[in-house]
Amino acid sequence: MADSGTAGGAALAAPAPGPGSGGPGPRVYFQSPPGAAGEGPGGADDEGPVRRQGKVTVKYDRKELRKRLNLEEWILEQLTRLYDCQEEEIPELEIDVDELLDRGSDDARAARVKELLVDCYKPTEAFISGLLDKIRGMQKLSTPQKK
């Protein structure tokens, strides 16, 4: 992890609490740089680096990220069927879910996906319909969720 502005301290991830422990999840501790341990009231101590708990903010909801990952896996699976090839052989095309969510209607979204799949020789209607069903109600990831 890059320096988070903690005067050169490194960030260390502590293991997540076990299931059922009721803990909030993984914690991040910032390790003081060498020479900083023991500075401040109380004098120097030889215990090594001091670990302080820091806050980590999460920009996106994990549930939404999981939905997005599942959708991307589904899209890849469907494209391999549509193009009748392996994942590596799928023509270069990018179905941008955020771009689709920006479009005002399902008709506009469907038209955009049809444009992207213009080279596909198999029928795409079922794929497009399934994709539109799956993205309905999803949130864009380019804007953080407010809590």
CYANA upper distance limits for C-alpha pairs under 8 A (distance plus 0.5 A):
  1 MET  CA     10 ALA  CA      8.21
  1 MET  CA     11 ALA  CA      7.14
  2 ALA  CA     10 ALA  CA      8.31
  3 ASP  CA      8 GLY  CA      6.81
  3 ASP  CA      9 GLY  CA      7.31
  3 ASP  CA     10 ALA  CA      6.85
  3 ASP  CA     11 ALA  CA      8.00
  4 SER  CA      9 GLY  CA      8.37
  4 SER  CA     10 ALA  CA      8.47
  4 SER  CA     11 ALA  CA      8.25
  5 GLY  CA      9 GLY  CA      8.32
  6 THR  CA     10 ALA  CA      8.29
  6 THR  CA     30 PHE  CA      7.95
  6 THR  CA     32 SER  CA      8.41
  7 ALA  CA     32 SER  CA      8.37
  7 ALA  CA     33 PRO  CA      7.96
  8 GLY  CA     32 SER  CA      7.95
  8 GLY  CA     33 PRO  CA      6.42
  9 GLY  CA     30 PHE  CA      6.49
  9 GLY  CA     31 GLN  CA      5.66
  9 GLY  CA     32 SER  CA      5.26
  9 GLY  CA     33 PRO  CA      5.40
 10 ALA  CA     30 PHE  CA      6.15
 10 ALA  CA     31 GLN  CA      5.75
 10 ALA  CA     32 SER  CA      7.60
 10 ALA  CA     33 PRO  CA      7.88
 11 ALA  CA     28 VAL  CA      7.04
 11 ALA  CA     29 TYR  CA      6.30
 11 ALA  CA     30 PHE  CA      5.00
 11 ALA  CA     31 GLN  CA      6.70
 12 LEU  CA     28 VAL  CA      6.17
 12 LEU  CA     29 TYR  CA      5.71
 12 LEU  CA     30 PHE  CA      6.56
 12 LEU  CA     31 GLN  CA      7.54
 13 ALA  CA     26 PRO  CA      7.53
 13 ALA  CA     27 ARG  CA      6.57
 13 ALA  CA     28 VAL  CA      5.09
 13 ALA  CA     29 TYR  CA      6.84
 14 ALA  CA     26 PRO  CA      6.61
 14 ALA  CA     27 ARG  CA      5.91
 14 ALA  CA     28 VAL  CA      6.43
 14 ALA  CA     29 TYR  CA      7.60
 15 PRO  CA     26 PRO  CA      6.37
 15 PRO  CA     27 ARG  CA      7.84
 16 ALA  CA     25 GLY  CA      5.88
 16 ALA  CA     26 PRO  CA      4.69
 16 ALA  CA     27 ARG  CA      7.60
 17 PRO  CA     21 SER  CA      6.70
 17 PRO  CA     22 GLY  CA      8.45
 17 PRO  CA     23 GLY  CA      6.55
 17 PRO  CA     25 GLY  CA      6.80
 17 PRO  CA     26 PRO  CA      7.38
 27 ARG  CA     53 GLN  CA      7.84
 27 ARG  CA     54 GLY  CA      8.29
 28 VAL  CA     53 GLN  CA      6.68
 28 VAL  CA     54 GLY  CA      6.36
 28 VAL  CA     55 LYS  CA      7.59
 28 VAL  CA     56 VAL  CA      7.63
 29 TYR  CA     51 ARG  CA      6.38
 29 TYR  CA     52 ARG  CA      5.89
 29 TYR  CA     53 GLN  CA      4.96
 29 TYR  CA     54 GLY  CA      6.05
 30 PHE  CA     51 ARG  CA      6.25
 30 PHE  CA     52 ARG  CA      6.02
 30 PHE  CA     53 GLN  CA      6.87
 30 PHE  CA     54 GLY  CA      6.85
 31 GLN  CA     49 PRO  CA      6.70
 31 GLN  CA     50 VAL  CA      6.50
 31 GLN  CA     51 ARG  CA      5.45
 31 GLN  CA     52 ARG  CA      7.33
 32 SER  CA     36 ALA  CA      6.40
 32 SER  CA     37 ALA  CA      6.85
 32 SER  CA     49 PRO  CA      6.19
 32 SER  CA     50 VAL  CA      6.22
 32 SER  CA     51 ARG  CA      7.22
 33 PRO  CA     37 ALA  CA      7.89
 33 PRO  CA     49 PRO  CA      7.65
 34 PRO  CA     49 PRO  CA      7.30
 35 GLY  CA     39 GLU  CA      8.41
 36 ALA  CA     49 PRO  CA      8.18
 37 ALA  CA     44 ALA  CA      7.58
 37 ALA  CA     45 ASP  CA      7.75
 37 ALA  CA     48 GLY  CA      7.13
 37 ALA  CA     49 PRO  CA      5.77
 37 ALA  CA     50 VAL  CA      6.13
 38 GLY  CA     42 GLY  CA      7.80
 38 GLY  CA     43 GLY  CA      6.23
 38 GLY  CA     44 ALA  CA      4.57
 38 GLY  CA     45 ASP  CA      5.72
 38 GLY  CA     46 ASP  CA      8.29
 38 GLY  CA     50 VAL  CA      8.22
 39 GLU  CA     43 GLY  CA      6.82
 39 GLU  CA     44 ALA  CA      6.70
 59 LYS  CA    144 PRO  CA      5.96
 59 LYS  CA    145 GLN  CA      7.40
 60 TYR  CA     64 GLU  CA      7.71
 60 TYR  CA     65 LEU  CA      7.52
 60 TYR  CA    141 LEU  CA      7.59
 60 TYR  CA    144 PRO  CA      6.32
 60 TYR  CA    145 GLN  CA      6.53
 61 ASP  CA     65 LEU  CA      6.89
 61 ASP  CA    145 GLN  CA      7.49
 62 ARG  CA     66 ARG  CA      6.56
 63 LYS  CA     67 LYS  CA      6.76
 64 GLU  CA     68 ARG  CA      6.70
 64 GLU  CA    138 MET  CA      8.01
 64 GLU  CA    139 GLN  CA      7.90
 65 LEU  CA     69 LEU  CA      6.64
 66 ARG  CA     70 ASN  CA      6.64
 67 LYS  CA     71 LEU  CA      6.61
 68 ARG  CA     72 GLU  CA      6.69
 69 LEU  CA     73 GLU  CA      6.75
 70 ASN  CA     74 TRP  CA      6.65
 71 LEU  CA     75 ILE  CA      6.60
 71 LEU  CA    134 LYS  CA      7.76
 72 GLU  CA     76 LEU  CA      6.76
 73 GLU  CA     77 GLU  CA      6.74
 74 TRP  CA     78 GLN  CA      6.64
 75 ILE  CA     79 LEU  CA      6.55
 75 ILE  CA    131 LEU  CA      8.25
 76 LEU  CA     80 THR  CA      6.71
 76 LEU  CA     87 GLU  CA      7.43
 77 GLU  CA     81 ARG  CA      7.07
 77 GLU  CA     87 GLU  CA      8.43
 78 GLN  CA     82 LEU  CA      6.62
 78 GLN  CA    127 PHE  CA      7.48
 79 LEU  CA     83 TYR  CA      6.41
 79 LEU  CA     84 ASP  CA      8.39
 79 LEU  CA     87 GLU  CA      8.43
 79 LEU  CA     90 ILE  CA      7.61
 80 THR  CA     84 ASP  CA      5.98
 80 THR  CA     85 CYS  CA      5.75
 80 THR  CA     86 GLN  CA      6.29
 80 THR  CA     87 GLU  CA      6.30
 80 THR  CA     90 ILE  CA      7.13
 81 ARG  CA     85 CYS  CA      7.41
 82 LEU  CA    120 CYS  CA      7.38
 82 LEU  CA    121 TYR  CA      8.41
 82 LEU  CA    122 LYS  CA      6.42
 82 LEU  CA    123 PRO  CA      8.25
 82 LEU  CA    124 THR  CA      7.88
 83 TYR  CA     90 ILE  CA      7.15
 83 TYR  CA    120 CYS  CA      6.74
 83 TYR  CA    121 TYR  CA      8.06
 83 TYR  CA    122 LYS  CA      7.84
 85 CYS  CA     89 GLU  CA      6.48
 85 CYS  CA     90 ILE  CA      7.08
 86 GLN  CA     90 ILE  CA      7.22
 93 LEU  CA    116 LEU  CA      7.03
 94 GLU  CA    116 LEU  CA      8.18
 95 ILE  CA    113 VAL  CA      7.68
 95 ILE  CA    116 LEU  CA      7.96
 96 ASP  CA    100 LEU  CA      6.91
 97 VAL  CA    101 LEU  CA      6.64
 97 VAL  CA    135 ILE  CA      7.98
 97 VAL  CA    140 LYS  CA      8.27
 98 ASP  CA    102 ASP  CA      6.73
 98 ASP  CA    140 LYS  CA      5.76
 98 ASP  CA    141 LEU  CA      7.45
 98 ASP  CA    142 SER  CA      7.95
 99 GLU  CA    103 ARG  CA      7.27
100 LEU  CA    109 ARG  CA      5.88
100 LEU  CA    112 ARG  CA      8.11
101 LEU  CA    109 ARG  CA      8.23
101 LEU  CA    135 ILE  CA      8.03
101 LEU  CA    138 MET  CA      8.41
101 LEU  CA    139 GLN  CA      8.21
101 LEU  CA    140 LYS  CA      7.27
103 ARG  CA    108 ALA  CA      6.60
103 ARG  CA    109 ARG  CA      6.52
104 GLY  CA    108 ALA  CA      7.24
104 GLY  CA    109 ARG  CA      8.33
105 SER  CA    109 ARG  CA      6.85
106 ASP  CA    110 ALA  CA      6.44
106 ASP  CA    132 LEU  CA      7.38
107 ASP  CA    111 ALA  CA      6.60
108 ALA  CA    112 ARG  CA      6.79
109 ARG  CA    113 VAL  CA      6.87
109 ARG  CA    132 LEU  CA      8.08
110 ALA  CA    114 LYS  CA      6.62
110 ALA  CA    128 ILE  CA      6.77
110 ALA  CA    129 SER  CA      8.36
110 ALA  CA    132 LEU  CA      7.98
111 ALA  CA    115 GLU  CA      6.77
112 ARG  CA    116 LEU  CA      6.98
113 VAL  CA    117 LEU  CA      6.74
113 VAL  CA    128 ILE  CA      7.39
114 LYS  CA    118 VAL  CA      6.53
114 LYS  CA    124 THR  CA      8.17
114 LYS  CA    128 ILE  CA      8.29
117 LEU  CA    124 THR  CA      8.14
120 CYS  CA    124 THR  CA      8.20
124 THR  CA    128 ILE  CA      6.63
125 GLU  CA    129 SER  CA      6.53
126 ALA  CA    130 GLY  CA      6.54
127 PHE  CA    131 LEU  CA      6.53
128 ILE  CA    132 LEU  CA      6.63
129 SER  CA    133 ASP  CA      6.75
130 GLY  CA    134 LYS  CA      6.71
131 LEU  CA    135 ILE  CA      6.75
132 LEU  CA    136 ARG  CA      6.62
134 LYS  CA    138 MET  CA      8.43
